[in-house]
């Protein structure tokens, strides 16, 4: 997938492009449905499928105190869009100046003159332009004028739950990771560099790989069943997100015990995917009680992963 950073990076119009526009945080099942329709349109037009997105998120610029904890980093978002088979993504740097662009100017300058849009696929609540002045009827009106089709995709629901970034964020905050994963269409994940911890896991018989959680992460504290990926290899594991109250710590950290693994990976990049949640973090009376509980957690985590077809 080609990635264009900034409108000026687009030197010529795309070939009969079918596009969709949005922030696409999480690249969840609803977003993926939009992408499939864009790809279908591109096939019918003998053209290219194009995603237009923004960085940073508009709320981070306009109302930073209202900006939510994001499901995916910008880099992961682009990787996930590429995995959906999209031909190109245009990343528009969002600024207060850009936010002043009128709905008509956005369509005329960016969608028509720069991109050469032939078809656009959006959700039924799509708004655009300064103060969100542009709506679906106005987009259709401009489409008739400039010769592009407009298709509206209704938001999908799974088990009566709307598939949206907002609902997924709430599930993550509640620790309802299994349902969040269903709406995402894959496990929720975080990546980071393995840092040196307090080495308590080694003394307990369960060494851990420790990473700092991304700033603003809302994942509920507790013990999780996870999959760890390192250098392209996947491992089962159990992870604790918390502050280790038994030892009186205060810094939030993610500590992952990787099954059947004993390599030195300090400084390496690791991805942790959350499969299920076992329990809340709690304070124990001492090391022995903590060790016994960890043994139970590890045993249960292995059982859950085996039930899901994970091979060790």
VOPAGU-2260 file (C-alpha; in pm, 1 decimal, decimal comma):
REM VOPAGU-2260
SITE   aa  ch    i         X         Y         Z
SITE  UNK   A    0       0,0       0,0       0,0
SITE  UNK   A    1     124,6     346,6     -88,1
SITE  UNK   A    2     107,3     603,9     191,0
SITE  UNK   A    3      94,6     974,8     110,3
SITE  UNK   A    4     175,8    1203,1     403,7
SITE  UNK   A    5      12,0    1535,7     329,5
SITE  UNK   A    6    -195,9    1663,9      40,7
SITE  UNK   A    7     113,5    1803,6    -131,0
SITE  UNK   A    8     254,7    1450,7    -155,0
SITE  UNK   A    9     -14,8    1363,5    -410,0
SITE  UNK   A   10     151,5    1472,8    -732,9
SITE  UNK   A   11    -121,0    1349,0    -968,2
SITE  UNK   A   12    -475,6    1221,4    -945,3
SITE  UNK   A   13    -529,5     857,0    -863,5
SITE  UNK   A   14    -662,2     625,2   -1133,7
SITE  UNK   A   15   -1044,1     625,0   -1112,1
SITE  UNK   A   16   -1027,6     624,8    -732,4
SITE  UNK   A   17   -1295,6     495,9    -499,8
SITE  UNK   A   18   -1239,7     644,0    -154,4
SITE  UNK   A   19   -1356,4     650,5     203,6
SITE  UNK   A   20   -1278,7     911,8     468,5
SITE  UNK   A   21   -1246,8     887,3     844,2
SITE  UNK   A   22   -1028,0     854,2    1151,3
SITE  UNK   A   23   -1063,5     473,3    1158,1
SITE  UNK   A   24    -934,8     428,1    1512,6
SITE  UNK   A   25    -917,8      54,1    1574,3
SITE  UNK   A   26    -983,2     -39,1    1209,9
SITE  UNK   A   27   -1273,2    -246,9    1344,4
SITE  UNK   A   28   -1528,1    -462,3    1162,8
SITE  UNK   A   29   -1735,8    -158,6    1067,1
SITE  UNK   A   30   -1435,4      11,1     908,7
SITE  UNK   A   31   -1344,4    -309,8     732,2
SITE  UNK   A   32   -1695,2    -321,9     581,2
SITE  UNK   A   33   -1637,6      27,0     438,6
SITE  UNK   A   34   -1304,1     -82,3     294,1
SITE  UNK   A   35   -1461,7    -383,2     123,3
SITE  UNK   A   36   -1717,7    -159,5     -47,3
SITE  UNK   A   37   -1440,2      79,0    -156,3
SITE  UNK   A   38   -1247,1    -212,2    -305,6
SITE  UNK   A   39   -1562,2    -328,5    -486,1
SITE  UNK   A   40   -1615,9      16,6    -634,4
SITE  UNK   A   41   -1250,2      37,0    -740,7
SITE  UNK   A   42   -1286,5    -297,2    -917,4
SITE  UNK   A   43   -1597,8    -181,6   -1101,6
SITE  UNK   A   44   -1428,5     144,4   -1202,2
SITE  UNK   A   45   -1102,7     -29,1   -1295,1
SITE  UNK   A   46    -944,3     209,9   -1049,0
SITE  UNK   A   47    -767,6     235,1    -715,4
SITE  UNK   A   48    -901,5     201,9    -361,3
SITE  UNK   A   49    -800,7     495,9    -141,4
SITE  UNK   A   50    -844,1     570,3     229,6
SITE  UNK   A   51    -825,3     930,6     349,8
SITE  UNK   A   52    -747,4     968,9     720,2
SITE  UNK   A   53    -605,1    1225,5     961,2
SITE  UNK   A   54    -311,0    1256,7    1198,3
SITE  UNK   A   55    -339,1    1368,5    1467,3
SITE  UNK   A   56    -700,6    1289,5    1548,2
SITE  UNK   A   57    -912,4    1607,6    1510,7
SITE  UNK   A   58   -1014,9    1598,0    1877,2
SITE  UNK   A   59    -650,1    1609,8    1983,9
SITE  UNK   A   60    -620,8    1942,9    1803,6
SITE  UNK   A   61    -960,3    2104,4    1857,8
SITE  UNK   A   62   -1062,9    1969,0    2198,8
SITE  UNK   A   63    -759,7    1797,2    2353,8
SITE  UNK   A   64    -930,1    1744,9    2689,5
SITE  UNK   A   65   -1204,2    1549,5    2510,7
SITE  UNK   A   66    -966,0    1329,7    2310,0
SITE  UNK   A   67   -1033,4     963,5    2389,8
SITE  UNK   A   68    -774,9     693,4    2463,0
SITE  UNK   A   69    -703,9     553,3    2118,5
SITE  UNK   A   70    -737,4     185,2    2029,9
SITE  UNK   A   71    -451,4     182,2    1781,1
SITE  UNK   A   72    -139,8     387,3    1725,0
SITE  UNK   A   73    -116,8     573,8    1394,9
SITE  UNK   A   74     145,8     328,9    1268,5
SITE  UNK   A   75     -64,6      24,9    1356,8
SITE  UNK   A   76    -368,5     187,1    1193,8
SITE  UNK   A   77    -180,2     217,2     864,4
SITE  UNK   A   78     -59,3    -142,7     889,3
SITE  UNK   A   79    -414,3    -264,1     947,3
SITE  UNK   A   80    -552,8     -61,6     657,1
SITE  UNK   A   81    -285,0    -212,8     433,5
SITE  UNK   A   82    -379,4    -561,9     552,6
SITE  UNK   A   83    -732,9    -499,1     422,7
SITE  UNK   A   84    -598,5    -473,9      67,6
SITE  UNK   A   85    -635,4     -98,6      18,0
SITE  UNK   A   86    -418,2      44,3    -261,5
SITE  UNK   A   87    -329,1     381,4    -107,1
SITE  UNK   A   88    -382,6     590,1     204,6
SITE  UNK   A   89    -365,7     969,3     215,6
SITE  UNK   A   90    -279,7    1097,3     564,3
SITE  UNK   A   91    -386,9    1459,8     603,9
SITE  UNK   A   92    -209,8    1643,9     888,3
SITE  UNK   A   93    -496,3    1785,1    1091,3
SITE  UNK   A   94    -453,4    2139,9    1219,2
SITE  UNK   A   95    -669,0    2430,9    1328,0
SITE  UNK   A   96    -603,1    2588,0     989,7
SITE  UNK   A   97    -723,6    2276,2     807,7
SITE  UNK   A   98   -1032,6    2270,0    1030,3
SITE  UNK   A   99   -1136,7    2605,7     880,5
SITE  UNK   A  100   -1175,7    2453,6     532,9
SITE  UNK   A  101   -1537,7    2467,8     417,8
SITE  UNK   A  102   -1725,8    2157,9     310,0
SITE  UNK   A  103   -1734,9    2278,2     -50,4
SITE  UNK   A  104   -1361,8    2356,6     -55,0
SITE  UNK   A  105   -1279,5    2016,6      93,8
SITE  UNK   A  106   -1468,2    1844,4    -185,8
SITE  UNK   A  107   -1351,1    2069,0    -468,1
SITE  UNK   A  108    -983,9    2103,6    -373,3
SITE  UNK   A  109    -903,6    1768,0    -211,5
SITE  UNK   A  110   -1156,1    1512,2    -333,1
SITE  UNK   A  111   -1192,4    1639,0    -690,1
SITE  UNK   A  112    -880,5    1836,6    -790,1
SITE  UNK   A  113    -619,8    1643,3    -591,1
SITE  UNK   A  114    -759,6    1290,3    -569,1
SITE  UNK   A  115    -991,6    1279,2    -870,3
SITE  UNK   A  116   -1261,6    1093,0    -678,9
SITE  UNK   A  117   -1500,5     876,3    -882,8
SITE  UNK   A  118   -1683,4     712,6    -591,2
SITE  UNK   A  119   -1696,5     775,7    -217,8
SITE  UNK   A  120   -1818,8     536,5      50,6
SITE  UNK   A  121   -1908,4     677,0     394,0
SITE  UNK   A  122   -2111,8     590,9     701,3
SITE  UNK   A  123   -2463,7     723,3     744,9
SITE  UNK   A  124   -2352,1     979,4    1004,8
SITE  UNK   A  125   -2070,1    1125,9     795,8
SITE  UNK   A  126   -2011,6    1502,0     830,4
SITE  UNK   A  127   -1732,6    1712,2     682,2
SITE  UNK   A  128   -1594,6    2062,0     647,8
SITE  UNK   A  129   -1572,5    2353,0     892,0
SITE  UNK   A  130   -1788,0    2291,3    1200,9
SITE  UNK   A  131   -1908,5    1970,2    1033,3
SITE  UNK   A  132   -2129,9    2177,8     805,6
SITE  UNK   A  133   -2135,2    1922,5     523,5
SITE  UNK   A  134   -2384,3    1633,6     539,2
SITE  UNK   A  135   -2486,0    1341,4     318,5
SITE  UNK   A  136   -2741,5    1532,8     102,4
SITE  UNK   A  137   -2482,6    1803,3      36,5
SITE  UNK   A  138   -2219,9    1541,9     -51,4
SITE  UNK   A  139   -2464,2    1382,3    -298,2
SITE  UNK   A  140   -2535,3    1725,5    -448,8
SITE  UNK   A  141   -2163,4    1786,9    -503,7
SITE  UNK   A  142   -2125,7    1434,9    -638,1
SITE  UNK   A  143   -2381,7    1507,6    -908,2
SITE  UNK   A  144   -2198,0    1828,3    -996,3
SITE  UNK   A  145   -1848,1    1679,3   -1009,7
SITE  UNK   A  146   -1930,3    1330,4   -1134,9
SITE  UNK   A  147   -1865,8    1101,2    -841,1
SITE  UNK   A  148   -2094,6     840,2    -688,2
SITE  UNK   A  149   -2186,0     844,1    -319,2
SITE  UNK   A  150   -2261,9     521,0    -132,0
SITE  UNK   A  151   -2379,9     513,4     228,3
SITE  UNK   A  152   -2295,4     209,5     440,7
SITE  UNK   A  153   -2516,7     158,4     744,1
SITE  UNK   A  154   -2336,1      93,5    1071,7
SITE  UNK   A  155   -2317,0    -277,1    1145,6
SITE  UNK   A  156   -2419,1    -439,4    1473,6
SITE  UNK   A  157   -2296,5    -756,7    1639,4
SITE  UNK   A  158   -2524,4    -916,5    1899,0
SITE  UNK   A  159   -2724,6    -591,9    1915,4
SITE  UNK   A  160   -2406,2    -393,8    1989,3
SITE  UNK   A  161   -2313,8    -117,0    1745,0
SITE  UNK   A  162   -1965,3    -170,8    1606,7
SITE  UNK   A  163   -1798,8     160,5    1679,9
SITE  UNK   A  164   -1469,5     287,6    1815,6
SITE  UNK   A  165   -1658,5     436,1    2111,1
SITE  UNK   A  166   -1817,6     105,9    2214,0
SITE  UNK   A  167   -1487,0     -78,6    2174,6
SITE  UNK   A  168   -1303,6     177,2    2388,9
SITE  UNK   A  169   -1565,1     129,0    2661,1
SITE  UNK   A  170   -1527,1    -249,3    2647,6
SITE  UNK   A  171   -1149,2    -217,1    2678,0
SITE  UNK   A  172   -1188,2      16,3    2975,7
SITE  UNK   A  173   -1424,9    -235,5    3138,1
SITE  UNK   A  174   -1183,7    -524,4    3077,9
SITE  UNK   A  175   -1437,3    -691,7    2846,3
SITE  UNK   A  176   -1158,8    -785,7    2610,4
SITE  UNK   A  177   -1331,8   -1083,1    2445,9
SITE  UNK   A  178   -1622,4    -872,2    2319,8
SITE  UNK   A  179   -1389,0    -590,2    2217,4
SITE  UNK   A  180   -1190,6    -840,2    2011,7
SITE  UNK   A  181   -1505,3    -961,8    1836,9
SITE  UNK   A  182   -1590,4    -608,2    1727,1
SITE  UNK   A  183   -1230,9    -544,8    1624,4
SITE  UNK   A  184   -1211,9    -870,2    1429,8
SITE  UNK   A  185    -875,7    -946,6    1597,0
SITE  UNK   A  186    -716,7    -921,6    1942,0
SITE  UNK   A  187    -655,6    -580,4    2094,5
SITE  UNK   A  188    -279,6    -525,3    2106,4
SITE  UNK   A  189      -4,2    -299,6    2232,9
SITE  UNK   A  190     360,3    -286,2    2131,8
SITE  UNK   A  191     665,2    -154,9    2309,4
SITE  UNK   A  192    1027,0    -201,6    2400,6
SITE  UNK   A  193    1111,3    -454,4    2670,7
SITE  UNK   A  194    1254,3    -264,3    2966,9
SITE  UNK   A  195    1433,6    -381,0    3279,0
SITE  UNK   A  196    1195,9    -438,5    3567,9
SITE  UNK   A  197    1246,7    -522,0    3933,4
SITE  UNK   A  198    1318,5    -889,5    3849,9
SITE  UNK   A  199    1064,1   -1012,2    4104,2
SITE  UNK   A  200     919,8   -1251,2    3846,6
SITE  UNK   A  201    1247,7   -1440,6    3835,6
SITE  UNK   A  202    1250,5   -1490,4    4212,4
SITE  UNK   A  203     889,6   -1610,8    4194,7
SITE  UNK   A  204     974,9   -1861,1    3920,3
SITE  UNK   A  205     783,5   -1666,2    3653,0
SITE  UNK   A  206    1017,6   -1423,9    3470,4
SITE  UNK   A  207     841,5   -1145,8    3282,3
SITE  UNK   A  208     898,4    -916,8    2986,9
SITE  UNK   A  209     802,4    -566,1    3097,5
SITE  UNK   A  210     686,1    -283,4    2872,5
SITE  UNK   A  211     542,7      59,5    2939,9
SITE  UNK   A  212     181,9      95,3    2837,0
SITE  UNK   A  213     112,1     370,0    2580,5
SITE  UNK   A  214      25,0     705,4    2735,1
SITE  UNK   A  215    -348,2     738,7    2786,9
SITE  UNK   A  216    -424,3     367,8    2760,9
SITE  UNK   A  217    -754,6     284,9    2928,0
SITE  UNK   A  218    -719,0     -94,1    2949,4
SITE  UNK   A  219    -851,2    -209,8    3286,3
SITE  UNK   A  220    -592,6    -336,9    3531,2
SITE  UNK   A  221    -578,9    -707,2    3591,5
SITE  UNK   A  222    -442,7   -1039,0    3470,6
SITE  UNK   A  223    -489,4   -1136,9    3106,4
SITE  UNK   A  224    -437,0   -1431,8    2876,3
SITE  UNK   A  225    -212,2   -1304,5    2599,2
SITE  UNK   A  226     -20,1   -1386,7    2287,2
SITE  UNK   A  227     326,7   -1236,8    2257,8
SITE  UNK   A  228     495,6   -1179,9    1922,9
SITE  UNK   A  229     870,8   -1133,1    1904,4
SITE  UNK   A  230    1078,7   -1138,9    1585,9
SITE  UNK   A  231     780,9   -1278,5    1395,5
SITE  UNK   A  232     733,6   -1571,2    1635,8
SITE  UNK   A  233     422,4   -1615,9    1850,1
SITE  UNK   A  234     416,9   -1736,8    2210,0
SITE  UNK   A  235     142,9   -1791,6    2464,1
SITE  UNK   A  236     155,0   -1603,4    2790,8
SITE  UNK   A  237     -11,3   -1446,7    3091,6
SITE  UNK   A  238      23,1   -1075,9    3165,2
SITE  UNK   A  239     -43,7    -848,2    3458,9
SITE  UNK   A  240    -133,0    -485,2    3400,0
SITE  UNK   A  241    -104,9    -295,5    3724,4
SITE  UNK   A  242     116,7    -158,5    3998,9
SITE  UNK   A  243     199,0    -475,1    4196,8
SITE  UNK   A  244      11,7    -378,3    4516,7
SITE  UNK   A  245     162,1    -671,0    4708,9
SITE  UNK   A  246     497,1    -490,2    4689,3
SITE  UNK   A  247     356,0    -139,2    4733,2
SITE  UNK   A  248     453,2     -18,3    4384,5
SITE  UNK   A  249     283,4     282,4    4223,7
SITE  UNK   A  250     403,5     282,9    3859,6
SITE  UNK   A  251     172,6     120,9    3605,0
SITE  UNK   A  252     342,4    -151,1    3401,1
SITE  UNK   A  253     257,4    -448,0    3180,8
SITE  UNK   A  254     446,5    -759,4    3287,5
SITE  UNK   A  255     414,6   -1062,9    3060,4
SITE  UNK   A  256     524,2   -1414,8    3149,5
SITE  UNK   A  257     594,9   -1581,1    2814,9
SITE  UNK   A  258     544,7   -1956,0    2821,2
SITE  UNK   A  259     843,3   -2181,7    2748,9
SITE  UNK   A  260    1073,9   -1886,5    2684,5
SITE  UNK   A  261    1403,0   -1792,6    2853,0
SITE  UNK   A  262    1584,7   -1552,1    2617,1
SITE  UNK   A  263    1730,7   -1212,8    2710,5
SITE  UNK   A  264    1515,6    -964,9    2517,7
SITE  UNK   A  265    1586,5    -633,6    2692,5
SITE  UNK   A  266    1564,8    -354,6    2435,6
SITE  UNK   A  267    1370,7    -568,2    2187,9
SITE  UNK   A  268    1032,8    -467,3    2047,9
SITE  UNK   A  269     743,7    -692,6    2148,6
SITE  UNK   A  270     372,6    -701,8    2067,6
SITE  UNK   A  271     123,5    -824,1    2327,7
SITE  UNK   A  272    -222,4    -931,2    2208,3
SITE  UNK   A  273    -495,1    -966,7    2470,5
SITE  UNK   A  274    -703,2   -1282,2    2434,3
SITE  UNK   A  275    -906,9   -1302,1    2756,3
SITE  UNK   A  276    -920,1   -1158,1    3106,3
SITE  UNK   A  277    -867,5   -1376,1    3413,6
SITE  UNK   A  278    -913,1   -1151,2    3715,3
SITE  UNK   A  279    -858,1    -813,4    3879,6
SITE  UNK   A  280    -523,5    -720,7    4025,9
SITE  UNK   A  281    -520,2    -774,8    4402,4
SITE  UNK   A  282    -295,2    -749,5    4703,9
SITE  UNK   A  283    -172,0   -1076,8    4853,3
SITE  UNK   A  284     -57,0   -1147,1    5209,4
SITE  UNK   A  285     289,3   -1244,4    5093,4
SITE  UNK   A  286     511,6   -1394,9    4827,0
SITE  UNK   A  287     392,3   -1753,8    4873,5
SITE  UNK   A  288      26,3   -1663,6    4828,6
SITE  UNK   A  289     120,5   -1457,8    4522,6
SITE  UNK   A  290     325,2   -1744,1    4374,9
SITE  UNK   A  291      35,6   -1986,4    4423,1
SITE  UNK   A  292    -204,8   -1750,8    4244,9
SITE  UNK   A  293      37,0   -1698,8    3956,0
SITE  UNK   A  294      60,3   -2076,0    3914,6
SITE  UNK   A  295    -319,9   -2089,1    3889,6
SITE  UNK   A  296    -323,8   -1799,7    3641,8
SITE  UNK   A  297     -62,8   -1962,0    3419,2
SITE  UNK   A  298    -243,6   -2296,3    3423,4
SITE  UNK   A  299    -575,8   -2131,3    3335,3
SITE  UNK   A  300    -414,5   -1920,5    3062,0
SITE  UNK   A  301    -263,8   -2230,2    2900,5
SITE  UNK   A  302    -602,9   -2403,1    2908,2
SITE  UNK   A  303    -778,1   -2107,2    2744,0
SITE  UNK   A  304    -515,6   -2078,4    2471,4
SITE  UNK   A  305    -534,6   -2454,2    2402,0
SITE  UNK   A  306    -915,3   -2428,5    2374,3
SITE  UNK   A  307    -866,4   -2156,0    2114,3
SITE  UNK   A  308    -631,8   -2377,8    1914,8
SITE  UNK   A  309    -305,0   -2212,4    2015,5
SITE  UNK   A  310     -16,5   -2461,3    1989,3
SITE  UNK   A  311     280,7   -2429,3    2225,3
